[in-house]
Amino acid sequence: MVPLFYVDDLAAALDFYTRTLDFELAPWDSPDDIVVSLLRGDVELMLTTLPTDQRAQVNAILMVENVDALFEGWRGRGLDQSDRSQSPVHLGPLDQTWGTREFYVTDPAGNTLRLVQRRS
């Protein structure tokens, strides 16, 4: 399953996902396309500028092995979510009562990636 996120500014979204979150533009796509695929290891997501494809402010859960390392790596690449101080799970990984460790990242269009690690 590949999430499809609507963005109103593809250049800003590509900058955020590639520079901050370490995704790469798929080799079959161009930054000038209206729909693009982004890759990060085994994870793929798509961005679209077609409003009929999707609405902004969608959430997607990405299962990962080490949320702490991922958060620190992205923070080192410039991730700044200090404007989301009302949401502790945006400010760093938290242990949830349902047995996961999570943090959230919201892109410039309002779409949220929920990074989830199952605890053993």
Secondary structure, DSSP 4 states (H G I P E B T S, - for coil): ---EEE-S-HHHHHHIIIIIS--EE-TT--TTSSEEEEEETTEEEEEE--TTT--SS-EEEEE-S-HHHHHHHHHHTT---GGGTT-HHHHS-EE-TTSEEEEEEE-TTS-EEEEEEE--
